[in-house]
Amino acid sequence: MDYTKIITYEPGKRSGKPCIRGLRITVYDVLSYLAAGMTTEEILTDFPELTEEDVLACLAYAADSERKTVVTG
């Protein structure tokens, strides 16, 4: 998935953290809800401005970030 059209960065919004489509909802917010056990449907109910594609974009962003992680030592 190409998340680059969904995940945005704005220096003055949420301290420049990656957000979803310019909203004040960060990738971290969505990932933490999923990690806490919320389903995509529950997230979409609590945040009707989000779409399923937004949630999938957060997962793709996290997967891509993990792929870029380099361990040194």
C-alpha positions as CSV (number, residue, x, y, z in Angstrom):
1,M,0.0,0.0,0.0
2,D,1.2,3.5,-0.8
3,Y,0.6,5.3,2.4
4,T,2.4,8.5,1.3
5,K,-0.8,10.2,0.3
6,I,-2.5,9.4,3.7
7,I,0.3,9.9,6.2
8,T,1.2,13.5,6.5
9,Y,3.8,15.6,8.4
10,E,3.1,19.1,9.6
11,P,5.7,20.8,11.9
12,G,3.1,22.7,13.9
13,K,0.6,19.8,14.3
14,R,1.1,17.2,17.0
15,S,4.8,18.1,17.3
16,G,5.4,17.1,13.7
17,K,4.5,13.5,14.3
18,P,3.1,11.5,11.3
19,C,-0.7,12.1,11.2
20,I,-3.5,10.8,9.1
21,R,-4.6,13.1,6.2
22,G,-3.7,16.2,8.1
23,L,-6.0,15.4,11.0
24,R,-4.8,15.6,14.6
25,I,-4.8,11.8,14.8
26,T,-1.3,10.3,14.7
27,V,-0.1,7.0,13.4
28,Y,1.0,6.3,16.9
29,D,-2.6,6.8,18.2
30,V,-4.0,4.3,15.8
31,L,-1.3,1.7,16.4
32,S,-1.6,2.0,20.1
33,Y,-5.4,1.5,19.9
34,L,-4.8,-1.7,17.8
35,A,-2.1,-2.8,20.2
36,A,-4.5,-2.4,23.1
37,G,-6.9,-4.8,21.4
38,M,-9.3,-2.4,19.6
39,T,-10.6,-3.7,16.3
40,T,-10.6,-1.6,13.2
41,E,-14.4,-1.4,13.4
42,E,-14.1,0.0,17.0
43,I,-11.6,2.6,15.9
44,L,-13.8,3.7,13.0
45,T,-16.8,4.0,15.3
46,D,-14.8,6.1,17.8
47,F,-13.2,8.2,15.0
48,P,-15.8,8.5,12.2
49,E,-13.4,10.8,10.2
50,L,-11.1,7.8,9.7
51,T,-11.5,5.1,7.0
52,E,-10.3,1.5,6.9
53,E,-7.7,2.6,4.4
54,D,-6.3,5.0,7.0
55,V,-5.9,2.2,9.5
56,L,-4.2,0.0,6.9
57,A,-1.9,3.0,6.0
58,C,-0.8,3.2,9.6
59,L,0.1,-0.5,9.5
60,A,1.9,-0.1,6.2
61,Y,3.8,2.9,7.6
62,A,4.8,0.9,10.7
63,A,5.9,-2.1,8.6
64,D,8.0,0.2,6.4
65,S,9.5,1.9,9.4
66,E,10.5,-1.5,10.9
67,R,12.0,-2.6,7.6
68,K,14.2,0.4,7.7
69,T,15.4,-0.2,11.2
70,V,19.1,-1.0,11.4
71,V,20.7,-2.7,14.4
72,T,24.3,-1.8,15.2
73,G,26.5,-3.0,17.9
